[in-house]
Amino acid sequence: MLYHTGQGTGTEKGKLMDITANSRPGLKTWTLSIRRRWRLTAGLVGLDALAIAAAFALAYLLRFYNPLWPYYSPFTLAFYLRLGLAMVPAWLALFAFHHLYDPEELLGGTREYVNVISAVTTGVVVMLAYDFLLRGEAEISRGWLLLTWPLAILVVGGTRFTLRRVVYAMRRRGRWLRPAVVVGANEEGRAVAHHLGEASAASGVRIVGFVDDDPPADQAGRPGPPLLGTLADLPRLIAQHDVRELIVAGTALPRERLLDLFRQFGQNGGNVTVRLSSGLYEILTTGMRVRKVGYVPLVTLERTRITGVDAVLKRLLDVGGSLLGLLLAGLPMLVIAMLVRVTSPGPVLYRRRVIGQGGRPFDALKFRTMRGDGAALLAGRPDLQEELRRAGKLKDDPRVTPLGRTLRRFSLDELPQLLNILAGQMSLVGPRMITVEEWPHYGKWQHNLLTVKPGLTGLWQVSGRSDVAYEERVRLDMHYIRNYTIWLDLQLVLQTVGAVLRGTGAY
């Protein structure tokens, strides 16, 4: 067995240590891994050096050879060449200090870009200090420094963004993935494997399978990675599949067995990284922080999924997109309002009570598309009442006016929600907004939905709109929350244009 309960002998534990040491990937595999890591680091250093030099050169051309911004003080190319030769290595050292060559910080999430901004800003400050303390034959142009800062961020960040796209493409083809085994085939373990499988391009992890001493009875018939054996088989499996990571579902193991697992594989200096799932698989999409309280490490759940730079960029997109939308659609909205007023009795706007971020309800604005006597029309139709309860919408809804059908087909009825976005209640892109009546359909994923603002558009909008079943809507919303980036938002905005013009799935 991989663990002991106090009754095992010292000989048995010694054998376990020998088996673990002799069965894990050997010195040759470990050396190859180190070589790969060094090649990756060397490649990144080389790309960063070229990007920094390119930013310096672009800033030089824009400052000193720009007819719109003449420079009258004396300057020499030789001075800036010497400055570049001194500063490029210094900046590379700053990049290393800001974890830009740390594998844990690379090729996933926005942390890498935050580190780029911090490192470049520090580099500019270093050049200011260099100019102040060691001024020689000439002083550094303030305009050149002013241009260097954004250009370096753009060029270095753009280089790394391009590198990510290349790496993600290779990972989608099954290359550059780290083999991993999930310890625990229970519900948490399967959820972790599912999420990592969906995000393999960003995570770089390929789930080989599960190990579990007491797997669920129906494990063999479940889709997904196979059950490879018990915990006692781990040394053999690590060697056989060249496993780089053990991902432990904490709820699958007793505490003593969990500690023993970390002792054997997490502290032996081998080539295997041991990671522990939080156990809160229902809220895996929510960010977490580990903070020491009275020397005790405690996990704190983030109240919102999108924080920091991500939140700022998303809000900028929301405000900019909604203002542009109101500017372009202002006159059409006025025309639609007049048509709604004259074609059927009732108010122009309909206020739909929905659940917002943090569980706070708000009124989502829409142009009214239904008749005022809609409740009476459904009173004698139990079949339609059941469909409405089950799906949230009716495909052939007798309550919708002729004008309303046209507005819904092209999503014009939702244009007033641009005001909700400006008010901060909604986002341009996000999960589908839901009412209190629809809330039970989200089951154990309800908490995740509260961590972000509902969107005017989203994955559900470009994937079939109302034709998408509820279970699929939940899956799409969870996928969006788990994999959010500002680039995904921009992609979905562009895809929404085509989805609206096609008009399919809207009713």
C-alpha positions as CSV (number, residue, x, y, z in Angstrom):
1,M,0.0,0.0,0.0
2,L,1.0,3.6,-0.5
3,Y,0.3,4.5,3.1
4,H,0.5,3.1,6.6
5,T,-1.8,3.4,9.6
6,G,0.8,3.0,12.2
7,Q,0.9,-0.8,11.9
8,G,3.3,-1.2,9.1
9,T,6.9,-2.2,9.8
10,G,10.0,-0.1,9.0
11,T,11.0,-2.7,6.4
12,E,7.7,-2.2,4.6
13,K,8.2,1.6,4.6
14,G,11.7,1.1,3.4
15,K,10.5,-1.0,0.5
16,L,8.0,1.7,-0.4
17,M,10.7,4.3,-0.5
18,D,12.8,2.1,-2.7
19,I,10.0,1.3,-5.1
20,T,9.0,5.0,-5.3
21,A,12.6,6.0,-6.0
22,N,13.4,3.3,-8.5
23,S,10.1,3.4,-10.4
24,R,9.8,7.1,-11.0
25,P,11.3,8.5,-14.2
26,G,15.0,8.0,-14.1
27,L,17.9,10.4,-14.2
28,K,17.8,10.5,-18.0
29,T,14.1,11.6,-18.1
30,W,14.8,14.1,-15.4
31,T,17.8,15.5,-17.3
32,L,15.7,15.7,-20.5
33,S,13.0,17.7,-18.6
34,I,15.7,20.1,-17.3
35,R,17.0,20.5,-20.8
36,R,13.6,21.2,-22.2
37,R,13.0,23.8,-19.5
38,W,16.4,25.5,-20.2
39,R,15.6,25.5,-23.9
40,L,12.3,27.2,-23.3
41,T,13.9,29.7,-20.9
42,A,16.7,30.4,-23.4
43,G,14.2,30.9,-26.2
44,L,12.1,33.3,-24.1
45,V,15.2,35.3,-23.1
46,G,16.2,35.6,-26.8
47,L,12.7,36.7,-27.8
48,D,12.5,39.2,-25.0
49,A,15.9,40.6,-25.9
50,L,14.8,41.1,-29.5
51,A,11.5,42.6,-28.4
52,I,13.2,45.1,-26.0
53,A,15.8,46.1,-28.7
54,A,12.9,46.6,-31.2
55,A,11.0,48.8,-28.7
56,F,14.2,50.9,-28.1
57,A,14.7,51.2,-31.9
58,L,11.1,52.1,-32.6
59,A,11.1,54.8,-29.8
60,Y,14.4,56.1,-31.3
61,L,12.9,56.5,-34.8
62,L,9.6,58.0,-33.6
63,R,11.4,60.5,-31.3
64,F,14.3,61.7,-33.3
65,Y,13.1,61.3,-36.9
66,N,9.5,62.3,-36.5
67,P,8.6,65.5,-38.5
68,L,5.5,66.0,-36.3
69,W,7.6,66.1,-33.1
70,P,11.0,67.7,-33.9
71,Y,13.9,67.2,-31.5
72,Y,16.4,70.1,-31.3
73,S,18.9,69.0,-28.7
74,P,22.0,67.1,-29.8
75,F,21.9,63.3,-29.9
76,T,24.0,60.5,-31.3
77,L,23.2,57.0,-32.5
78,A,26.3,55.7,-30.7
79,F,25.0,56.9,-27.3
80,Y,21.7,55.1,-27.7
81,L,23.4,52.0,-29.0
82,R,25.6,51.9,-25.8
83,L,22.6,52.6,-23.7
84,G,20.7,49.7,-25.3
85,L,23.7,47.3,-24.9
86,A,23.7,48.2,-21.1
87,M,19.9,48.2,-20.6
88,V,18.8,45.1,-22.5
89,P,20.6,42.7,-20.1
90,A,19.4,44.8,-17.2
91,W,15.9,44.5,-18.4
92,L,16.2,40.8,-18.9
93,A,17.3,40.5,-15.2
94,L,14.3,42.5,-14.2
95,F,12.1,40.2,-16.3
96,A,13.5,37.2,-14.4
97,F,12.9,39.0,-11.1
98,H,9.3,39.5,-12.1
99,H,8.8,35.8,-12.7
100,L,8.6,36.1,-16.5
101,Y,10.7,32.9,-16.9
102,D,8.9,31.0,-14.2
103,P,7.0,28.0,-15.8
104,E,4.2,28.4,-13.2
105,E,3.5,32.0,-14.5
106,L,3.7,31.4,-18.2
107,L,1.3,30.4,-21.0
108,G,-1.9,30.7,-19.1
109,G,-4.0,33.4,-17.5
110,T,-3.3,37.2,-17.5
111,R,-0.7,37.1,-14.8
112,E,2.1,36.9,-17.3
113,Y,0.9,40.2,-19.0
114,V,0.7,41.9,-15.6
115,N,4.3,40.9,-14.9
116,V,5.3,42.3,-18.3
117,I,3.8,45.7,-17.4
118,S,5.5,45.7,-14.0
119,A,8.9,44.6,-15.4
120,V,8.8,47.2,-18.2
121,T,7.8,50.0,-15.8
122,T,10.6,49.1,-13.4
123,G,13.0,49.1,-16.4
124,V,12.0,52.6,-17.4
125,V,12.5,53.7,-13.7
126,V,16.0,52.1,-13.8
127,M,16.9,54.1,-16.9
128,L,15.7,57.3,-15.2
129,A,17.9,56.5,-12.3
130,Y,20.8,55.7,-14.6
131,D,20.4,59.0,-16.4
132,F,20.3,60.9,-13.1
133,L,23.2,59.2,-11.4
134,L,25.5,58.4,-14.2
135,R,24.9,61.1,-16.8
136,G,27.9,61.3,-19.1
137,E,28.3,62.7,-22.6
138,A,24.5,63.2,-23.1
139,E,21.3,62.8,-21.3
140,I,18.5,60.4,-22.2
141,S,15.6,62.1,-24.0
142,R,12.5,62.2,-21.9
143,G,10.4,61.8,-25.0
144,W,12.3,58.6,-25.9
145,L,11.7,57.2,-22.5
146,L,8.0,58.2,-22.8
147,L,7.7,56.3,-26.0
148,T,9.8,53.3,-24.8
149,W,7.4,52.5,-22.0
150,P,4.2,51.7,-24.0
151,L,6.2,50.4,-27.0
152,A,8.0,47.9,-24.8
153,I,4.8,46.7,-23.2
154,L,3.1,46.3,-26.6
155,V,6.1,44.6,-28.3
156,V,7.0,42.3,-25.5
157,G,3.4,41.5,-24.7
158,G,2.6,41.0,-28.3
159,T,5.5,38.6,-28.7
160,R,4.4,36.5,-25.8
161,F,0.8,36.6,-27.0
162,T,1.9,35.2,-30.3
163,L,4.0,32.6,-28.6
164,R,0.9,31.5,-26.6
165,R,-1.1,31.1,-29.8
166,V,1.6,28.9,-31.2
167,V,1.8,26.8,-28.0
168,Y,-2.0,26.5,-27.7
169,A,-2.2,25.3,-31.4
170,M,0.5,22.7,-30.6
171,R,-1.3,21.6,-27.5
172,R,-4.6,21.1,-29.4
173,R,-2.7,18.7,-31.6
174,G,-1.6,16.7,-28.6
175,R,2.0,18.1,-28.2
176,W,3.7,20.0,-25.4
177,L,1.3,18.5,-22.8
178,R,2.3,17.3,-19.4
179,P,0.9,13.9,-18.6
180,A,-1.0,13.9,-15.3
181,V,-2.8,11.4,-13.1
182,V,-5.8,12.3,-11.0
183,V,-5.8,10.7,-7.6
184,G,-9.4,10.0,-6.8
185,A,-12.2,8.9,-9.2
186,N,-15.0,10.4,-7.1
187,E,-17.2,13.3,-8.2
188,E,-14.6,15.9,-7.3
189,G,-11.8,14.0,-9.2
190,R,-14.0,13.6,-12.3
191,A,-15.0,17.3,-12.2
192,V,-11.3,18.3,-12.0
193,A,-10.4,16.0,-14.9
194,H,-13.3,17.4,-17.0
195,H,-12.3,21.0,-16.4
196,L,-8.6,20.4,-17.1
197,G,-9.6,18.5,-20.2
198,E,-11.7,21.3,-21.5
199,A,-8.8,23.8,-20.9
200,S,-5.9,21.6,-21.9
201,A,-4.6,24.2,-24.4
202,A,-4.3,26.8,-21.6
203,S,-3.3,24.4,-18.8
204,G,-0.9,22.3,-20.7
205,V,-2.1,19.2,-18.8
206,R,-3.2,15.9,-20.4
207,I,-5.1,13.6,-18.0
208,V,-3.8,10.1,-18.4
209,G,-6.3,8.6,-16.0
210,F,-7.4,8.0,-12.4
211,V,-6.1,6.0,-9.5
212,D,-8.3,5.2,-6.6
213,D,-8.3,2.5,-3.9
214,D,-12.1,2.7,-3.7
215,P,-13.5,3.9,-7.0
216,P,-17.2,4.3,-7.6
217,A,-19.0,1.2,-8.7
218,D,-20.0,2.7,-12.1
219,Q,-16.5,4.1,-12.9
220,A,-15.9,1.6,-15.7
221,G,-18.9,2.8,-17.7
222,R,-18.2,6.5,-17.3
223,P,-16.9,8.5,-20.2
224,G,-13.5,10.2,-19.9
225,P,-10.1,9.1,-18.7
226,P,-9.8,5.5,-17.6
227,L,-9.2,4.0,-14.1
228,L,-5.6,2.9,-14.2
229,G,-5.3,1.2,-10.9
230,T,-4.9,1.8,-7.2
231,L,-2.6,4.1,-5.3
232,A,-0.1,1.3,-4.9
233,D,0.3,1.3,-8.7
234,L,1.4,5.0,-8.8
235,P,5.2,4.4,-9.0
236,R,4.7,2.1,-12.0
237,L,2.2,4.4,-13.7
238,I,4.5,7.4,-13.2
239,A,7.3,5.6,-14.9
240,Q,5.1,4.0,-17.6
241,H,3.4,7.2,-18.7
242,D,6.2,9.7,-17.8
243,V,3.7,11.4,-15.4
244,R,4.7,15.0,-14.5
245,E,1.8,15.9,-12.2
246,L,-0.3,14.2,-9.6
247,I,-3.6,16.1,-9.1
248,V,-5.2,15.0,-5.8
249,A,-8.9,15.2,-5.2
250,G,-8.7,15.9,-1.4
251,T,-12.2,14.5,-0.8
252,A,-11.2,11.0,-2.1
253,L,-8.5,10.3,0.5
254,P,-8.4,10.2,4.3
255,R,-6.1,12.8,5.9
256,E,-3.3,10.3,6.8
257,R,-3.3,8.8,3.3
258,L,-3.2,12.3,1.8
259,L,-0.2,13.3,4.0
260,D,1.6,10.1,3.1
261,L,1.0,10.7,-0.6
262,F,2.6,14.2,-0.3
263,R,5.5,12.7,1.7
264,Q,6.3,10.1,-0.9
265,F,5.8,12.1,-4.1
266,G,5.8,15.8,-3.1
267,Q,9.0,15.9,-1.1
268,N,11.4,13.5,-2.8
269,G,13.0,15.9,-5.2
270,G,11.7,13.9,-8.2
271,N,10.2,15.1,-11.5
272,V,6.6,14.9,-10.3
273,T,4.6,18.0,-9.1
274,V,1.8,17.2,-6.6
275,R,-1.2,19.5,-6.7
276,L,-4.2,19.4,-4.3
277,S,-7.7,20.2,-5.5
278,S,-9.6,22.5,-3.1
279,G,-12.5,20.0,-2.8
280,L,-14.9,22.7,-3.8
281,Y,-15.6,21.5,-7.3
282,E,-18.9,23.3,-7.5
283,I,-17.0,26.6,-7.3
284,L,-14.0,25.7,-9.3
285,T,-14.7,28.7,-11.6
286,T,-14.2,31.1,-8.7
287,G,-10.8,32.5,-7.9
288,M,-9.3,31.7,-4.5
289,R,-6.6,33.1,-2.3
290,V,-4.6,31.3,0.4
291,R,-4.0,33.6,3.4
292,K,-2.4,32.8,6.7
293,V,-4.6,33.7,9.7
294,G,-2.9,33.2,13.0
295,Y,-0.2,31.0,11.1
296,V,-3.0,28.8,9.8
297,P,-3.3,28.8,5.9
298,L,-7.0,29.3,5.0
299,V,-8.6,29.4,1.6
300,T,-10.6,32.6,0.8
301,L,-13.1,32.5,-2.1
302,E,-13.2,35.6,-4.3
303,R,-16.5,37.3,-4.4
304,T,-16.1,37.9,-8.2
305,R,-14.5,35.7,-10.9
306,I,-13.0,38.5,-12.9
307,T,-10.7,40.8,-10.9
308,G,-7.6,43.0,-11.3
309,V,-6.5,43.9,-14.8
310,D,-9.1,41.6,-16.3
311,A,-11.9,43.5,-14.5
312,V,-10.6,46.9,-15.7
313,L,-10.3,45.7,-19.3
314,K,-13.7,44.2,-19.3
315,R,-15.3,47.4,-17.9
316,L,-13.5,49.5,-20.5
317,L,-14.9,47.2,-23.2
318,D,-18.4,47.4,-21.6
319,V,-18.4,51.2,-21.4
320,G,-16.8,51.7,-24.8
321,G,-19.0,49.2,-26.5
322,S,-22.3,50.4,-25.0
323,L,-21.5,54.1,-25.8
324,L,-20.7,53.2,-29.4
325,G,-23.8,51.0,-29.6
326,L,-26.0,53.8,-28.2
327,L,-24.4,56.3,-30.7
328,L,-25.1,54.0,-33.7
329,A,-28.5,52.7,-32.6
330,G,-29.9,55.9,-31.0
331,L,-32.1,56.8,-34.0
332,P,-33.2,53.2,-34.7
333,M,-34.1,52.8,-31.0
334,L,-36.3,55.9,-31.3
335,V,-38.1,54.5,-34.3
336,I,-38.6,51.1,-32.6
337,A,-40.0,52.9,-29.5
338,M,-42.6,54.7,-31.7
339,L,-43.5,51.5,-33.5
340,V,-44.1,49.6,-30.3
341,R,-46.3,52.4,-29.0
342,V,-48.5,52.6,-32.1
343,T,-48.8,48.9,-33.0
344,S,-50.1,47.6,-29.6
345,P,-51.4,49.0,-26.4
346,G,-49.0,49.1,-23.4
347,P,-45.7,50.5,-22.3
348,V,-42.7,50.8,-24.7
349,L,-40.2,49.2,-22.4
350,Y,-40.6,45.9,-20.5
351,R,-38.7,45.5,-17.2
352,R,-37.6,41.9,-16.8
353,R,-36.6,41.1,-13.2
354,V,-33.4,39.1,-13.3
355,I,-30.5,37.9,-11.0
356,G,-27.3,39.9,-11.2
357,Q,-23.8,39.6,-9.9
358,G,-23.7,38.7,-6.2
359,G,-27.4,37.7,-6.3
360,R,-28.5,41.3,-6.6
361,P,-31.7,41.5,-8.7
362,F,-32.2,44.3,-11.2
363,D,-34.6,45.2,-14.0
364,A,-33.2,44.3,-17.5
365,L,-34.7,46.7,-20.0
366,K,-36.2,45.4,-23.3
367,F,-38.6,46.8,-25.9
368,R,-42.0,45.3,-25.2
369,T,-42.7,42.4,-27.7
370,M,-45.8,40.9,-26.1
371,R,-49.5,41.7,-25.9
372,G,-50.9,43.1,-22.7
373,D,-53.3,40.1,-22.3
374,G,-50.6,37.5,-22.5
375,A,-51.5,35.8,-19.2
376,A,-55.1,35.2,-20.4
377,L,-53.9,33.7,-23.7
378,L,-51.9,31.0,-21.7
379,A,-54.6,30.3,-19.2
380,G,-56.2,27.7,-21.3
381,R,-53.0,26.1,-22.7
382,P,-51.4,23.8,-20.1
383,D,-49.1,22.4,-22.8
384,L,-47.6,25.9,-23.3
385,Q,-47.4,26.5,-19.6
386,E,-45.4,23.3,-19.2
387,E,-43.1,24.2,-22.1
388,L,-42.5,27.6,-20.6
389,R,-41.7,26.2,-17.2
390,R,-39.3,23.6,-18.7
391,A,-37.5,25.8,-21.3
392,G,-38.1,29.3,-20.1
393,K,-39.4,30.3,-23.6
394,L,-42.0,29.3,-26.1
395,K,-41.0,28.6,-29.6
396,D,-44.5,29.5,-30.9
397,D,-45.6,32.0,-28.4
398,P,-49.1,33.4,-29.0
399,R,-48.4,36.4,-26.7
400,V,-45.7,37.9,-29.1
401,T,-46.9,40.7,-31.4
402,P,-46.0,40.7,-35.1
403,L,-43.6,43.5,-34.5
404,G,-42.2,41.7,-31.5
405,R,-41.3,38.7,-33.6
406,T,-39.2,40.8,-35.9
407,L,-37.5,42.5,-33.0
408,R,-36.7,39.2,-31.3
409,R,-35.4,37.6,-34.6
410,F,-32.7,40.2,-34.8
411,S,-32.3,40.9,-31.1
412,L,-33.4,44.5,-31.5
413,D,-35.6,44.2,-28.4
414,E,-32.5,44.0,-26.3
415,L,-30.9,47.3,-27.4
416,P,-32.2,49.1,-24.2
417,Q,-29.9,46.8,-22.2
418,L,-27.0,49.0,-23.4
419,L,-28.2,51.3,-20.6
420,N,-28.0,48.4,-18.1
421,I,-24.4,47.9,-19.2
422,L,-23.6,51.6,-18.7
423,A,-25.1,51.4,-15.2
424,G,-22.8,48.5,-14.4
425,Q,-25.6,45.9,-13.9
426,M,-24.7,43.9,-17.0
427,S,-21.7,43.3,-19.2
428,L,-21.4,43.4,-23.0
429,V,-20.4,39.7,-22.9
430,G,-21.3,37.2,-20.2
431,P,-23.6,34.4,-19.1
432,R,-27.2,34.4,-20.1
433,M,-29.4,36.4,-17.7
434,I,-31.9,34.3,-15.8
435,T,-34.9,35.0,-13.7
436,V,-35.7,33.6,-10.2
437,E,-37.9,31.0,-11.8
438,E,-35.0,29.7,-14.0
439,W,-32.6,29.6,-11.1
440,P,-33.1,25.9,-10.1
441,H,-32.0,24.8,-13.6
442,Y,-28.4,25.7,-12.6
443,G,-28.3,23.4,-9.7
444,K,-24.8,23.1,-8.1
445,W,-23.4,25.7,-10.4
446,Q,-25.6,28.5,-9.1
447,H,-22.7,30.0,-7.1
448,N,-20.6,30.4,-10.2
449,L,-23.2,32.3,-12.0
450,L,-23.3,34.9,-9.2
451,T,-19.5,35.7,-9.7
452,V,-20.0,37.5,-13.0
453,K,-22.4,40.0,-14.6
454,P,-25.0,38.6,-17.1
455,G,-24.2,39.5,-20.7
456,L,-26.0,41.1,-23.6
457,T,-24.4,38.4,-25.6
458,G,-22.3,35.3,-24.9
459,L,-21.5,31.8,-25.9
460,W,-25.2,30.9,-25.8
461,Q,-26.0,33.7,-28.2
462,V,-23.5,32.4,-30.9
463,S,-24.3,28.7,-30.3
464,G,-28.0,28.7,-31.2
465,R,-29.6,31.2,-28.9
466,S,-33.0,29.9,-27.7
467,D,-32.6,26.6,-29.6
468,V,-30.0,25.6,-27.0
469,A,-31.3,23.2,-24.3
470,Y,-31.1,24.3,-20.7
471,E,-28.4,21.8,-19.9
472,E,-26.3,23.1,-22.8
473,R,-26.9,26.7,-21.7
474,V,-25.5,25.9,-18.2
475,R,-22.5,24.1,-19.8
476,L,-21.8,27.1,-22.1
477,D,-22.1,29.6,-19.2
478,M,-19.7,27.6,-17.0
479,H,-17.2,27.3,-19.9
480,Y,-17.3,31.0,-20.4
481,I,-16.7,31.8,-16.7
482,R,-13.9,29.3,-16.4
483,N,-12.1,30.4,-19.6
484,Y,-12.7,34.1,-19.6
485,T,-10.2,36.4,-21.3
486,I,-10.7,39.8,-22.9
487,W,-9.8,38.1,-26.2
488,L,-12.7,35.7,-25.8
489,D,-15.0,38.7,-25.2
490,L,-13.8,40.4,-28.4
491,Q,-14.2,37.1,-30.3
492,L,-17.8,36.7,-29.1
493,V,-18.7,40.3,-29.9
494,L,-17.7,39.7,-33.5
495,Q,-19.4,36.3,-33.7
496,T,-22.6,37.8,-32.4
497,V,-22.9,40.1,-35.4
498,G,-23.2,37.0,-37.7
499,A,-25.5,35.2,-35.3
500,V,-27.9,38.2,-35.1
501,L,-27.9,38.6,-38.9
502,R,-28.7,34.9,-39.4
503,G,-31.6,35.3,-37.0
504,T,-31.7,31.6,-36.2
505,G,-32.8,30.4,-32.7
506,A,-34.4,33.7,-31.8
507,Y,-38.1,33.6,-30.7
